[in-house]
Amino acid sequence: METTEKKQLHDRIRNGLEKIRPYLQADGGDISLVEITEDMVVKVELTGACCGCPYSTQTLKAGVEQALKKEIPEIKEVISVSG
């Protein structure tokens, strides 16, 4: 992937996360983009109340991942990593 394409993808993912962020912040949490791998896996960090929440996996897969995949179909998966 060329540098311009990487930047465009990065911007699209950041914009997608910005749309999701208010829902997480309403419950005291937040999300940040950590990395986009070559095989289109998006790594994010859940922070605040989301960090350690028993529902964070469900939020990540059913909320964040589905919303991002809807906007950016080339994403294969969204995973959470520790900062």
Stockholm file with secondary structure:
# STOCKHOLM 1.0

chainA/1-83         METTEKKQLHDRIRNGLEKIRPYLQADGGDISLVEITEDMVVKVELTGACCGCPYSTQTLKAGVEQALKKEIPEIKEVISVSG
#=GR chainA/1-83 SS CCHHHHHHHHHHHHHHHHHHHHHHHHTTEEEEEEEECTTSEEEEEEEETTTTCTTHHHIIIIIIIHHHHHHCTTCCEEEECCC
#=GC SS_cons        CCHHHHHHHHHHHHHHHHHHHHHHHHTTEEEEEEEECTTSEEEEEEEETTTTCTTHHHIIIIIIIHHHHHHCTTCCEEEECCC
//
